[in-house]
Amino acid sequence: MPEIQIGGGKKASTRKQTAKVTPPGAAKRRPATTNGNATTNHDVTRIYLSEIGRARLLTAEEEISLSRAAQGGCLASRQRM
């Protein structure tokens, strides 16, 4: 690589220095950590999916009926949904 003399006898490289640039929209994600009793994001997701899998799904008729009742102000219907 060619070298150039600068001022008091110092040599500098002509090689270009390139900075690492993160492209827009490519935000860095921090890894989930575990320390002591904390759980990872993966574990939390697994727990959530396990819990929602225990609930029975509503039929189309139940969903319509409950949503109409909830719109009318029925708190029990809203909570059931």
Secondary structure, DSSP 8 states (H G I E B T S, - for coil): --EEEETTTEEEE----------TT----------TT---HHHHHHHHHHHHTTS----HHHHHHHHHHHHTT-HHHHHH-
